[in-house]
Amino acid sequence: MFEELDMGRADDVRALFTSVFSDSEGEAEGLLVGNLAWELLTETDRQDIYGFAAVEGAEIIGCIIFSRLTFECEKNVFILSPVAIRADRQSQGLGQGLINFGIDRLQEQGIVLIMTYGDPDFYVRVGFRCVAVESIRAPFDLKFPHGWLGRPLPGGSVMPIPGRPSCVRALNKAVYW
Ligand SMILES: CC(C)(COP(=O)(O)OP(=O)(O)OC[C@H]1O[C@@H](n2cnc3c(N)ncnc32)[C@H](O)[C@@H]1OP(=O)(O)O)[C@@H](O)C(=O)NCCC(=O)NCCS
């Protein structure tokens, strides 16, 4: 039920994120996140993005996207953003299952650290912990620094990394941070 995302399904993915985030955060946020997901899938170089889906038949009922954060020191770091499970299938373990599935695949690719920017109460359940922005900077100044989170993978750590990273073009807008 979890698989690598078919990048050709950007329209389906946009519809999923728009619907889920409209329900949870309001219509404007739904459109914003739907658009972010679509731009990530259609505008990012293939080596800088991974996507995974929870599927049922032909339908995508959950989706997660990881994209590259580039530091001067060339550490192999990705950021998880965004993730969503269709509203009628939430709280059944799919979200945590999809996150862990994606992280396992990234680990196989030699990625050493995954960052995210979200609700710590949820992400601590899947191994993330709070990271001080002085220790690992974000691409933009954060409105909610307590939501800056990291999960090291074997061989990596949440040790300080010098310099401000850059993100992929789709995420490179202050509104997301
Ligand atoms: C967040 C999300 C991906 C989790 O997927 P899910 O399939 O519902 O999650 P799971 O079933 O694996 O885990 C559910 C648990 O996480 C908790 N949870 C979900 N969102 C949470 C949040 N923002 N803060 C704290 N806990 C949260 C649920 O209460 C539930 O707890 P319980 O098992 O003790 O009842 C999904 O609920 C979703 O798409 N939400 C709307 C969009 C969103 O907020 N995305 C994440 C930010 S990018």
The ligand as a Gaussian input file, in Angstrom:
#p B3LYP/6-31G(d) Opt

LIG

0 1
 C       -0.691000      14.670000      10.290000
 C       -1.146000      13.461000       9.450000
 C       -0.253000      13.322000       8.230000
 C       -1.015000      12.211000      10.328000
 O       -1.487000      11.102000       9.601000
 P       -2.486000      10.056000      10.309000
 O       -2.647000       8.903000       9.398000
 O       -3.705000      10.778000      10.743000
 O       -1.581000       9.690000      11.587000
 P       -1.468000       8.314000      12.365000
 O       -2.769000       7.586000      12.293000
 O       -0.262000       7.588000      11.953000
 O       -1.224000       8.869000      13.819000
 C       -2.307000       9.500000      14.401000
 C       -1.903000      10.050000      15.712000
 O       -1.206000      11.274000      15.510000
 C       -1.913000      12.295000      16.193000
 N       -1.799000      13.559000      15.461000
 C       -2.173000      13.843000      14.203000
 N       -1.874000      15.136000      13.930000
 C       -1.326000      15.644000      15.049000
 C       -0.825000      16.914000      15.412000
 N       -0.813000      17.943000      14.563000
 N       -0.318000      17.067000      16.673000
 C       -0.304000      16.043000      17.550000
 N       -0.764000      14.813000      17.262000
 C       -1.272000      14.623000      16.035000
 C       -3.359000      11.828000      16.240000
 O       -4.042000      12.436000      17.316000
 C       -3.172000      10.345000      16.493000
 O       -2.940000      10.074000      17.850000
 P       -3.516000       8.749000      18.561000
 O       -2.956000       7.598000      17.748000
 O       -2.965000       8.833000      19.942000
 O       -4.995000       8.866000      18.450000
 C       -2.636000      13.593000       9.015000
 O       -3.464000      13.617000      10.155000
 C       -2.910000      14.789000       8.153000
 O       -2.823000      14.706000       6.936000
 N       -3.270000      15.926000       8.791000
 C       -3.592000      17.152000       8.088000
 C       -2.386000      17.723000       7.369000
 C       -1.189000      17.922000       8.271000
 O       -1.322000      18.451000       9.373000
 N        0.006000      17.504000       7.797000
 C        1.227000      17.578000       8.580000
 C        1.878000      18.893000       8.506000
 S        2.853000      19.078000       7.019000

